[in-house]
Amino acid sequence: MSKQKTRKQFGLWPSPISPKRLARGISFSDVAWDHDGTLVWRESRSGEGILVVQPPDGSAPHDLNSDFAVSAGVGYGGGDFTVGHGEVYFIEKESKRIYRQPTRTGAARAITPAFGAVASPAISPDGQHLLFIHTYERKDSLAIVDTAGETWPQKLGSGDDFYMQPCWHPDGGSIAWVAWNHPQMPWDGTTLYHADLPKTTGDLPALGEVTAIAGDENTAIFQPQFSPDGRYLAYVSDESGWWQIYIYDLESKEHRQLTTQEAEHGIPAWVQGMRTYGFSPNGQRIFFTRIQDGFGSLWQMEVATGKSKSLPLDDEYTWLEQIAVHPGGEGVALIASGGDTPPRLITYTGEKGTRVWRRSTSEDLPPSTYSPPEALTWQGMDGEGVYGLFYAPKSDQFDGIGKPPLVMLIHGGPTSQRGAGFHSNVQFFTTRGYAVLQVNYRGSTGYGRAYRDKLKGDWGIYDVEDAVSGARHLAAQDRVDVNRMFIMGGSAGGFTVLKALEDYPGTFKAGVCLYGVANQFTMVADTHKFEERYSDTLLGPLPEAAEVYRERSPIFFADKIQDPIIVFQGKEDKVVPPDQSDAIVEALQRNGVPHEYHLYPGEGHGFRKAATIEHFYDAVERFLKAHVIFA
């Protein structure tokens, strides 16, 4: 017999998801196998990266060490570690040096000097050398060092603005990598290179002949990987309009497209070390993840025939990341989550099914606590289709009165996507009686290159319009209260929040802006190298597009903001410096707009400290009660 629910106003439901609960969770960023089946993963605990080792005998996992925080330092990070031949190679957060440590017992020791920053270590097949990406004084390069750390690291390749994803041929005689140059971003246009690496005695090897294999300024290449038999070099390319998996025959020099479905088999390379596929140990199959309509799934393909089939991963997992294939062919490891399933570190084999090795939360709340995602499509203001994920209010104890308030969540990037994984911020709101729409506005990934390119030249237009039209669409369907809608986003999403409040006043009762871009001119001048030419495609090159930059800079129109807004900023943010938020807050103060400003010392671009996260959610909830629920 079902329990009678209590009727209570939407937005005021007592929730089992407290700010403290959100602050205490952990997150996963990568997972890798050693040759003997040892599993190593990186998890973040209150902002510190920790490596965890799972022995192959199934005994209890343990932290690799207690002394070092693991975090690479190229761009936004990623590519933090690798494992092979019984050794873990990781980048220490503060010094940015590569350390080597046995997976079983033994202390860590540095094998590179404290010089610049590094990422994406890749071990040679014989375990003697390590490829990595190096950056120093704005100069990036492909580098190599011996794994014993006995020689000074050496540059292998330089001259391009950016490098990522180096990998070894199984015989150690050649390597491959991806590179690109300003003003392209890695999802705009990159080149896949292959080069001989002649063996030498004593000194570190140097590059031989370098050949461009695929890609150009208008084609994005992602994740090169050699097949275990050495015959093929696989990669992901969007030349067809979707990110598809290809193989290049190193002998015949022929390319073959393996996947053909109108779905994404790659992702935008915001960080180093990202993966969406992997070869089986015998090279006959490829395991891969596919993104379609915002949902992820696991697949297997026969390389010889191109035939593929979906693997029956548990239905609860609808978002998959960082696939890693077991070296003995015993399935794959993944970071997996779903709308009602918080992130987990899992393995999957066809015979044994799914095994959970680590959970990001206590999981003491039943799945019925959470709201599942619903793929949503609506017409933008010009009639074009727009995509998003909708979450209805959800509670085992309460029914709402009237219509629910709407949280319009705007992702960052702006070249990014919100998929059907577990989003703790979404569930924070739905369990309190809010509806949530995560809008994948035109310019988002996950829906093909043509959709992704829509934002070129139109940043600040389509993202804003699609947020407003999505809110109006839900209100017209009576799924939300048109008088209680608010908009929330961080970074590029914070920019959209500011623009929406300026250009469509009164549409949203309030805004929540996290380290939002307010001045496009100073953003270009002050941001880090990775994004300093990003706006060339989003707005246009300077000085020719100066007027566009002014029109799309919220600070020049801040006097138009009438609706209440709460602003959050990390004091050490190097991507969107604090002066961006400072300037907006000065305008709000000048105009008497109801607002709050929270500046967090010790935080950068994104909040990581448990105390910060708890304070953030407490402040947001109080602000919304005052300006949305009771307004």
C-alpha positions as CSV (number, residue, x, y, z in Angstrom):
1,M,0.0,0.0,0.0
2,S,1.5,3.3,-1.1
3,K,2.1,6.0,1.5
4,Q,-0.1,9.1,1.4
5,K,1.9,12.1,0.3
6,T,1.7,15.5,1.9
7,R,0.8,18.5,-0.2
8,K,3.3,21.3,0.1
9,Q,4.3,24.3,-2.1
10,F,6.8,23.5,-4.8
11,G,10.2,24.8,-3.9
12,L,9.7,24.3,-0.2
13,W,9.9,20.6,0.1
14,P,12.3,19.3,2.8
15,S,15.0,17.5,0.9
16,P,17.3,14.6,1.9
17,I,20.0,16.1,-0.3
18,S,21.6,18.7,2.0
19,P,24.4,21.1,1.1
20,K,26.7,19.1,3.4
21,R,25.9,15.9,1.5
22,L,26.9,17.5,-1.8
23,A,30.1,18.9,-0.3
24,R,31.2,15.5,1.1
25,G,31.0,13.5,-2.1
26,I,33.9,12.4,-4.2
27,S,34.3,12.4,-8.0
28,F,36.2,10.3,-10.5
29,S,38.2,11.5,-13.5
30,D,40.2,8.6,-14.9
31,V,40.8,4.9,-14.7
32,A,43.6,2.6,-16.1
33,W,44.7,-1.0,-16.1
34,D,48.2,-2.4,-15.6
35,H,49.3,-5.5,-17.6
36,D,48.5,-7.8,-14.7
37,G,44.9,-6.6,-14.2
38,T,45.7,-4.0,-11.5
39,L,43.2,-1.3,-11.7
40,V,44.1,2.3,-10.8
41,W,41.8,5.3,-10.7
42,R,41.9,8.9,-9.7
43,E,39.3,10.4,-7.4
44,S,38.9,13.9,-6.1
45,R,38.3,14.5,-2.4
46,S,37.5,18.1,-1.5
47,G,39.6,19.2,-4.5
48,E,42.6,17.0,-4.0
49,G,43.4,14.3,-6.6
50,I,44.1,10.8,-5.0
51,L,45.1,7.7,-6.9
52,V,43.5,4.4,-5.7
53,V,45.0,1.0,-6.5
54,Q,42.8,-2.1,-6.8
55,P,44.9,-5.3,-6.8
56,P,44.0,-8.0,-9.3
57,D,43.2,-10.6,-6.6
58,G,40.2,-8.6,-5.5
59,S,41.6,-7.6,-2.1
60,A,40.8,-4.3,-0.6
61,P,41.8,-1.2,-2.6
62,H,44.3,1.3,-1.1
63,D,45.5,4.8,-1.8
64,L,48.7,4.8,-3.8
65,N,50.3,7.2,-1.2
66,S,49.4,9.8,1.4
67,D,51.9,12.5,0.4
68,F,51.0,13.7,-3.1
69,A,48.0,15.4,-4.7
70,V,47.7,14.3,-8.3
71,S,46.8,16.9,-10.9
72,A,48.3,17.7,-14.3
73,G,49.0,21.3,-15.2
74,V,48.5,21.7,-19.0
75,G,45.5,23.9,-19.8
76,Y,42.5,22.7,-17.8
77,G,44.3,19.6,-16.7
78,G,43.6,16.0,-17.4
79,G,46.1,13.3,-18.4
80,D,47.1,13.0,-14.7
81,F,48.6,9.6,-14.6
82,T,49.3,6.3,-16.4
83,V,50.2,2.8,-15.3
84,G,52.3,0.0,-16.7
85,H,54.9,-2.7,-15.9
86,G,54.0,-2.5,-12.2
87,E,54.6,1.3,-12.0
88,V,52.3,4.3,-11.7
89,Y,53.5,7.6,-13.3
90,F,51.6,10.6,-12.0
91,I,51.9,14.4,-12.0
92,E,52.2,16.0,-8.6
93,K,49.9,19.0,-8.2
94,E,52.3,21.6,-6.8
95,S,55.7,20.9,-8.5
96,K,54.1,19.6,-11.7
97,R,56.8,16.9,-11.8
98,I,56.2,13.4,-13.0
99,Y,56.7,10.8,-10.2
100,R,57.1,7.1,-10.4
101,Q,55.8,4.7,-7.8
102,P,55.2,0.9,-7.7
103,T,51.6,-0.3,-7.6
104,R,52.4,-2.7,-4.8
105,T,54.9,-1.3,-2.3
106,G,57.6,1.4,-2.5
107,A,58.0,5.1,-2.3
108,A,57.3,7.7,-5.1
109,R,60.3,9.4,-6.7
110,A,60.5,12.2,-9.2
111,I,61.8,11.4,-12.7
112,T,61.4,14.9,-14.2
113,P,62.6,18.3,-12.9
114,A,60.3,21.0,-11.5
115,F,60.3,22.9,-14.8
116,G,57.1,24.0,-16.5
117,A,54.0,21.8,-16.4
118,V,53.3,18.4,-17.8
119,A,50.4,16.0,-18.7
120,S,49.5,12.8,-20.5
121,P,52.4,10.5,-19.7
122,A,52.5,7.4,-22.0
123,I,54.8,4.4,-21.3
124,S,56.7,2.8,-24.1
125,P,55.9,-0.9,-24.7
126,D,59.3,-2.0,-23.2
127,G,58.7,0.3,-20.2
128,Q,62.0,2.3,-20.8
129,H,60.6,5.6,-22.0
130,L,57.8,8.0,-21.2
131,L,56.1,10.4,-23.7
132,F,54.4,13.4,-22.2
133,I,53.1,16.9,-23.0
134,H,55.2,19.8,-21.6
135,T,54.4,23.5,-21.4
136,Y,56.7,26.3,-20.3
137,E,56.4,30.1,-20.8
138,R,53.5,29.6,-23.2
139,K,55.4,27.1,-25.4
140,D,54.0,23.6,-25.6
141,S,55.8,20.6,-26.9
142,L,55.9,16.8,-27.1
143,A,58.6,15.5,-24.9
144,I,60.3,12.2,-23.7
145,V,62.2,11.0,-20.7
146,D,63.6,7.7,-19.6
147,T,61.4,6.0,-16.9
148,A,64.3,5.7,-14.5
149,G,64.7,9.5,-14.6
150,E,68.4,9.2,-15.2
151,T,68.6,11.7,-18.2
152,W,67.2,15.2,-18.7
153,P,63.9,15.2,-20.6
154,Q,64.1,16.0,-24.2
155,K,61.8,17.7,-26.7
156,L,60.5,15.5,-29.5
157,G,58.2,17.8,-31.3
158,S,57.5,21.6,-31.1
159,G,56.3,24.4,-33.2
160,D,52.5,23.8,-32.8
161,D,50.6,25.8,-30.2
162,F,49.1,22.7,-28.6
163,Y,49.7,19.0,-28.3
164,M,47.7,16.1,-26.8
165,Q,47.1,12.4,-26.6
166,P,50.6,10.9,-27.4
167,C,50.7,7.1,-27.9
168,W,53.1,4.4,-28.8
169,H,53.1,1.8,-31.6
170,P,53.3,-1.7,-30.0
171,D,56.8,-2.3,-31.3
172,G,58.0,1.0,-29.9
173,G,59.3,2.1,-33.3
174,S,56.9,4.9,-33.9
175,I,54.5,7.2,-32.1
176,A,51.4,9.3,-32.9
177,W,49.8,12.5,-31.4
178,V,47.4,15.3,-32.1
179,A,48.3,18.9,-32.5
180,W,46.6,22.2,-33.4
181,N,47.2,25.9,-33.5
182,H,45.5,29.2,-32.7
183,P,42.8,30.2,-33.4
184,Q,41.4,26.7,-33.6
185,M,40.1,24.9,-30.6
186,P,40.5,21.1,-30.4
187,W,36.9,20.6,-31.5
188,D,37.4,23.0,-34.5
189,G,40.4,21.6,-36.3
190,T,43.4,19.4,-35.3
191,T,45.9,17.2,-37.1
192,L,46.9,13.6,-36.3
193,Y,50.6,13.0,-36.8
194,H,52.6,9.8,-37.1
195,A,56.4,9.7,-36.7
196,D,59.2,7.1,-36.7
197,L,61.2,6.9,-33.5
198,P,64.5,5.2,-34.4
199,K,66.0,3.2,-31.6
200,T,69.2,4.5,-30.2
201,T,71.7,3.3,-27.6
202,G,72.3,5.5,-24.6
203,D,70.6,8.8,-25.6
204,L,66.9,9.4,-25.7
205,P,65.4,8.7,-29.1
206,A,64.6,11.5,-31.5
207,L,61.8,11.9,-34.1
208,G,62.4,10.5,-37.6
209,E,60.0,11.3,-40.5
210,V,56.8,13.0,-39.4
211,T,53.6,12.4,-41.5
212,A,50.2,14.1,-41.2
213,I,47.7,11.3,-41.2
214,A,44.3,13.0,-40.8
215,G,42.6,16.3,-39.9
216,D,43.1,19.9,-40.8
217,E,41.9,23.4,-39.7
218,N,38.3,22.4,-40.3
219,T,38.3,18.7,-39.1
220,A,38.6,17.7,-35.4
221,I,40.7,14.6,-34.7
222,F,40.5,12.9,-31.3
223,Q,42.2,10.0,-29.4
224,P,44.7,8.2,-31.7
225,Q,45.5,4.6,-30.6
226,F,47.5,1.9,-32.3
227,S,45.9,-1.6,-32.6
228,P,47.7,-4.2,-30.5
229,D,48.9,-6.0,-33.6
230,G,50.5,-2.8,-34.9
231,R,48.5,-2.8,-38.2
232,Y,46.2,0.1,-37.7
233,L,46.2,3.6,-36.2
234,A,42.7,4.3,-35.0
235,Y,41.3,7.8,-34.4
236,V,38.0,9.7,-34.1
237,S,37.2,12.3,-36.7
238,D,34.2,14.6,-37.4
239,E,34.8,14.9,-41.1
240,S,31.4,13.3,-41.8
241,G,29.6,15.8,-39.6
242,W,29.6,13.5,-36.6
243,W,32.5,12.2,-34.5
244,Q,33.1,8.7,-36.0
245,I,35.8,6.1,-35.4
246,Y,38.2,5.4,-38.2
247,I,41.2,3.2,-38.7
248,Y,44.3,3.9,-40.9
249,D,46.2,1.0,-42.3
250,L,49.8,1.8,-41.7
251,E,50.9,-0.4,-44.6
252,S,48.4,0.3,-47.3
253,K,47.9,4.0,-46.2
254,E,44.1,3.6,-46.5
255,H,41.5,5.0,-44.1
256,R,38.3,3.2,-43.2
257,Q,35.3,4.6,-41.3
258,L,34.0,2.1,-38.8
259,T,31.0,3.8,-37.2
260,T,28.3,5.4,-39.3
261,Q,25.4,6.1,-36.9
262,E,24.4,9.8,-36.6
263,A,25.7,9.9,-33.0
264,E,28.8,11.1,-31.3
265,H,31.8,8.7,-30.7
266,G,34.1,11.5,-29.5
267,I,33.9,14.4,-27.2
268,P,35.4,17.9,-27.1
269,A,38.9,17.8,-25.7
270,W,38.6,20.3,-22.9
271,V,41.3,18.4,-21.0
272,Q,44.1,16.0,-21.8
273,G,43.7,12.2,-21.5
274,M,40.1,11.8,-22.6
275,R,39.0,8.5,-24.2
276,T,35.8,7.1,-25.8
277,Y,37.1,3.7,-27.2
278,G,39.7,1.0,-26.8
279,F,41.0,-2.1,-28.7
280,S,40.5,-5.6,-27.3
281,P,43.9,-7.2,-26.5
282,N,43.9,-9.2,-29.8
283,G,43.0,-6.1,-31.8
284,Q,40.0,-7.8,-33.4
285,R,37.4,-5.7,-31.6
286,I,36.9,-2.1,-30.4
287,F,34.8,-1.3,-27.4
288,F,33.4,2.2,-27.5
289,T,30.9,4.6,-26.0
290,R,28.2,6.4,-28.0
291,I,26.3,9.6,-27.2
292,Q,22.9,10.0,-28.8
293,D,20.1,12.5,-27.7
294,G,22.1,13.2,-24.6
295,F,22.3,9.5,-23.5
296,G,25.4,7.3,-23.4
297,S,25.7,3.6,-24.3
298,L,28.3,0.9,-24.5
299,W,29.1,-0.8,-27.8
300,Q,31.4,-3.4,-29.3
301,M,32.6,-3.6,-33.0
302,E,34.4,-6.2,-35.1
303,V,37.3,-4.4,-36.8
304,A,37.3,-6.7,-39.8
305,T,33.7,-6.4,-40.7
306,G,32.6,-3.2,-39.0
307,K,29.6,-5.0,-37.5
308,S,28.7,-3.5,-34.1
309,K,26.3,-4.4,-31.3
310,S,25.1,-2.7,-28.1
311,L,26.4,-4.3,-24.9
312,P,23.7,-4.9,-22.2
313,L,25.1,-2.7,-19.5
314,D,22.7,-2.2,-16.6
315,D,19.8,0.2,-17.6
316,E,20.7,2.5,-14.7
317,Y,23.8,3.7,-16.5
318,T,23.0,6.3,-19.1
319,W,26.3,8.3,-19.1
320,L,29.7,6.6,-19.6
321,E,33.2,8.1,-19.4
322,Q,36.9,7.1,-19.7
323,I,36.5,3.6,-21.1
324,A,39.6,1.3,-20.4
325,V,39.9,-2.2,-21.8
326,H,41.2,-5.0,-19.6
327,P,44.6,-6.2,-20.8
328,G,43.5,-9.8,-20.7
329,G,40.3,-9.2,-22.5
330,E,38.1,-9.5,-19.4
331,G,35.8,-6.6,-20.2
332,V,36.2,-2.9,-19.6
333,A,36.4,-0.4,-16.8
334,L,34.2,2.8,-16.9
335,I,33.1,5.8,-14.9
336,A,29.3,5.3,-15.1
337,S,26.3,7.1,-13.8
338,G,22.6,7.7,-14.6
339,G,19.8,10.0,-13.8
340,D,19.1,8.2,-10.5
341,T,22.6,6.6,-10.0
342,P,25.5,8.7,-8.7
343,P,28.9,8.1,-10.4
344,R,30.5,4.8,-9.8
345,L,33.8,3.2,-10.9
346,I,32.6,-0.1,-12.5
347,T,33.8,-3.0,-14.6
348,Y,31.8,-4.8,-17.2
349,T,32.2,-8.3,-18.7
350,G,29.7,-10.1,-20.8
351,E,29.8,-13.2,-18.7
352,K,30.0,-11.7,-15.2
353,G,28.0,-8.5,-15.9
354,T,28.7,-5.3,-13.9
355,R,30.8,-5.0,-10.8
356,V,31.0,-1.8,-8.7
357,W,34.4,-1.0,-7.3
358,R,33.9,2.4,-5.9
359,R,30.9,4.7,-5.3
360,S,31.0,8.5,-5.2
361,T,28.5,8.8,-2.4
362,S,27.1,6.7,0.4
363,E,24.1,5.8,-1.8
364,D,21.9,5.6,1.3
365,L,19.1,7.3,-0.6
366,P,16.9,5.0,-2.8
367,P,16.9,5.6,-6.6
368,S,13.3,6.8,-6.2
369,T,14.6,9.9,-4.5
370,Y,16.0,11.2,-7.8
371,S,14.3,12.7,-10.9
372,P,15.2,10.9,-14.2
373,P,16.1,12.9,-17.3
374,E,13.7,13.3,-20.2
375,A,15.2,14.2,-23.6
376,L,13.4,17.4,-24.8
377,T,13.2,19.1,-28.1
378,W,11.6,22.5,-28.8
379,Q,11.6,25.2,-31.4
380,G,14.0,28.2,-31.0
381,M,12.9,31.7,-31.6
382,D,13.7,31.3,-35.3
383,G,12.0,27.9,-35.7
384,E,15.2,25.8,-35.5
385,G,15.3,22.8,-33.2
386,V,16.9,23.0,-29.8
387,Y,17.7,20.2,-27.4
388,G,17.8,19.7,-23.6
389,L,17.1,17.4,-20.7
390,F,14.1,18.0,-18.5
391,Y,13.8,16.9,-14.9
392,A,10.4,17.1,-13.1
393,P,10.2,17.7,-9.3
394,K,10.5,14.4,-7.4
395,S,9.7,13.3,-3.9
396,D,8.6,10.2,-2.1
397,Q,6.9,12.3,0.6
398,F,5.4,15.4,-1.1
399,D,3.1,16.5,-3.8
400,G,3.3,20.0,-5.0
401,I,0.6,22.7,-5.0
402,G,0.1,24.6,-8.3
403,K,3.0,24.5,-10.8
404,P,6.6,24.1,-10.0
405,P,9.2,26.8,-10.3
406,L,11.8,26.3,-13.0
407,V,15.6,26.2,-12.8
408,M,17.1,26.9,-16.2
409,L,20.6,25.4,-16.0
410,I,23.2,26.7,-18.5
411,H,26.3,24.6,-19.1
412,G,29.7,26.2,-19.5
413,G,32.1,26.0,-22.4
414,P,30.2,27.1,-24.3
415,T,31.3,24.1,-26.4
416,S,30.1,21.5,-24.0
417,Q,27.0,19.4,-23.2
418,R,24.9,18.2,-20.3
419,G,24.2,14.5,-20.7
420,A,22.0,12.0,-19.0
421,G,24.4,11.3,-16.2
422,F,23.9,12.0,-12.5
423,H,23.9,15.7,-11.7
424,S,23.9,16.5,-8.0
425,N,22.9,20.1,-8.6
426,V,19.9,19.0,-10.5
427,Q,18.7,16.6,-7.8
428,F,19.4,19.3,-5.2
429,F,16.6,21.3,-6.8
430,T,14.2,18.6,-8.0
431,T,14.0,17.1,-4.4
432,R,13.0,20.6,-3.2
433,G,10.1,20.8,-5.7
434,Y,11.8,22.6,-8.6
435,A,11.6,21.5,-12.2
436,V,15.0,21.7,-14.0
437,L,15.8,22.2,-17.7
438,Q,19.4,21.6,-18.8
439,V,19.5,23.3,-22.1
440,N,21.9,22.1,-24.7
441,Y,21.6,25.3,-26.7
442,R,22.8,25.6,-30.3
443,G,26.6,25.4,-30.1
444,S,26.6,22.4,-27.7
445,T,28.2,19.2,-28.5
446,G,26.5,15.8,-28.8
447,Y,24.2,16.6,-31.8
448,G,26.7,16.7,-34.7
449,R,29.1,19.3,-36.0
450,A,26.5,21.5,-37.8
451,Y,24.7,22.0,-34.5
452,R,28.0,22.6,-32.7
453,D,29.0,25.3,-35.2
454,K,25.8,27.2,-34.8
455,L,27.3,29.4,-32.1
456,K,30.2,30.6,-34.2
457,G,29.8,34.3,-34.4
458,D,26.6,34.1,-32.4
459,W,27.7,33.5,-28.8
460,G,25.4,35.6,-26.7
461,I,22.6,35.2,-29.1
462,Y,21.6,31.5,-29.6
463,D,22.6,30.5,-26.1
464,V,20.4,33.2,-24.6
465,E,17.5,32.8,-27.1
466,D,17.5,29.0,-26.5
467,A,17.4,29.4,-22.8
468,V,14.5,31.8,-23.0
469,S,12.6,29.8,-25.6
470,G,13.1,26.6,-23.5
471,A,11.6,28.3,-20.5
472,R,8.6,29.6,-22.5
473,H,8.1,26.2,-24.1
474,L,7.7,24.5,-20.7
475,A,5.5,27.3,-19.4
476,A,3.2,27.0,-22.4
477,Q,2.9,23.3,-21.7
478,D,1.9,24.1,-18.1
479,R,4.8,22.1,-16.8
480,V,6.3,25.1,-14.9
481,D,5.2,28.3,-13.2
482,V,5.9,31.1,-15.7
483,N,6.1,33.6,-12.8
484,R,8.7,31.6,-10.9
485,M,11.6,30.8,-13.3
486,F,15.2,31.5,-12.6
487,I,18.4,31.0,-14.6
488,M,21.7,29.6,-13.4
489,G,25.1,29.0,-14.9
490,G,28.9,29.2,-14.5
491,S,31.7,30.6,-16.7
492,A,30.3,30.8,-20.2
493,G,27.0,29.7,-18.6
494,G,27.3,32.7,-16.3
495,F,27.8,34.9,-19.3
496,T,24.5,33.6,-20.7
497,V,22.8,34.3,-17.3
498,L,24.0,38.0,-17.4
499,K,22.9,38.4,-21.1
500,A,19.5,36.8,-20.5
501,L,18.8,39.2,-17.6
502,E,19.8,42.1,-19.7
503,D,18.1,41.2,-23.0
504,Y,15.0,39.6,-21.6
505,P,14.2,41.3,-18.3
506,G,11.3,39.9,-16.3
507,T,11.5,36.5,-18.0
508,F,13.4,35.1,-15.1
509,K,12.6,36.1,-11.5
510,A,16.3,35.9,-10.6
511,G,19.8,34.8,-11.8
512,V,22.6,32.7,-10.2
513,C,25.9,33.6,-11.8
514,L,29.1,31.7,-11.1
515,Y,32.3,33.3,-12.3
516,G,30.5,34.6,-15.4
517,V,32.2,36.3,-18.4
518,A,31.3,40.0,-18.1
519,N,33.8,41.8,-20.4
520,Q,34.8,40.1,-23.6
521,F,37.7,42.4,-24.2
522,T,39.4,41.8,-20.9
523,M,38.5,38.1,-21.1
524,V,40.6,37.8,-24.2
525,A,43.5,39.8,-22.6
526,D,43.5,38.0,-19.2
527,T,42.5,34.4,-19.8
528,H,44.9,31.4,-20.1
529,K,46.6,30.3,-23.3
530,F,44.1,27.5,-24.1
531,E,41.2,29.9,-24.5
532,E,42.8,33.2,-25.5
533,R,41.7,32.8,-29.2
534,Y,38.5,30.9,-28.5
535,S,36.5,34.1,-29.1
536,D,37.9,34.4,-32.6
537,T,35.3,31.9,-33.7
538,L,32.6,32.7,-31.1
539,L,32.6,36.4,-31.7
540,G,35.2,37.2,-34.4
541,P,38.8,38.3,-34.5
542,L,40.0,41.5,-33.0
543,P,40.2,44.4,-33.9
544,E,37.7,43.8,-36.7
545,A,35.0,42.5,-34.4
546,A,35.4,45.1,-31.7
547,E,31.8,46.3,-32.0
548,V,30.6,42.7,-31.6
549,Y,32.7,42.3,-28.5
550,R,31.2,45.4,-27.0
551,E,27.6,44.3,-27.9
552,R,28.2,40.9,-26.3
553,S,29.9,42.2,-23.1
554,P,27.4,42.3,-20.3
555,I,29.3,44.9,-18.4
556,F,28.5,47.6,-20.9
557,F,24.8,46.9,-20.5
558,A,24.6,46.1,-16.8
559,D,22.3,49.0,-16.2
560,K,19.6,46.9,-18.0
561,I,19.6,44.3,-15.2
562,Q,16.5,44.6,-13.1
563,D,16.0,41.2,-11.7
564,P,17.7,40.0,-8.5
565,I,21.0,38.2,-9.0
566,I,23.5,36.3,-6.7
567,V,27.1,36.2,-7.9
568,F,29.8,33.7,-6.9
569,Q,33.5,34.0,-7.7
570,G,36.8,32.2,-6.9
571,K,39.4,34.7,-5.9
572,E,42.2,32.7,-7.6
573,D,40.3,32.2,-10.8
574,K,42.8,32.4,-13.7
575,V,40.2,31.7,-16.5
576,V,37.6,34.3,-15.6
577,P,39.5,36.6,-13.2
578,P,37.6,38.2,-10.2
579,D,37.5,41.7,-11.8
580,Q,34.8,40.4,-14.2
581,S,32.4,39.7,-11.3
582,D,33.6,42.8,-9.4
583,A,32.6,45.0,-12.3
584,I,29.1,43.5,-12.5
585,V,28.6,43.8,-8.8
586,E,29.6,47.5,-8.9
587,A,26.9,48.1,-11.5
588,L,24.3,46.3,-9.4
589,Q,25.2,48.3,-6.4
590,R,25.0,51.5,-8.4
591,N,21.6,50.7,-9.7
592,G,20.1,49.3,-6.5
593,V,19.4,45.9,-7.9
594,P,18.8,43.3,-5.2
595,H,22.0,41.1,-5.2
596,E,24.5,39.2,-3.2
597,Y,28.2,38.7,-3.9
598,H,30.3,35.8,-2.5
599,L,34.1,35.8,-3.2
600,Y,35.9,32.7,-2.1
601,P,39.6,32.8,-1.2
602,G,41.6,29.8,-2.3
603,E,39.1,28.8,-5.1
604,G,39.7,29.0,-8.8
605,H,37.6,28.2,-11.8
606,G,35.1,25.9,-10.2
607,F,34.7,25.3,-6.5
608,R,36.4,22.3,-4.9
609,K,36.6,22.8,-1.2
610,A,33.9,21.2,0.9
611,A,33.3,24.3,2.9
612,T,32.8,26.4,-0.2
613,I,30.4,24.0,-1.8
614,E,28.3,23.8,1.4
615,H,28.2,27.6,1.7
616,F,27.3,28.0,-2.0
617,Y,24.2,25.8,-1.8
618,D,23.1,27.3,1.5
619,A,23.4,30.8,-0.1
620,V,21.6,29.8,-3.3
621,E,18.7,28.2,-1.4
622,R,18.2,31.2,0.9
623,F,18.4,33.6,-2.1
624,L,15.8,31.7,-4.1
625,K,13.3,31.5,-1.3
626,A,13.5,35.2,-0.9
627,H,13.4,36.2,-4.6
628,V,11.7,33.4,-6.4
629,I,9.5,31.4,-4.1
630,F,8.1,34.1,-1.9
631,A,8.6,37.1,-4.3
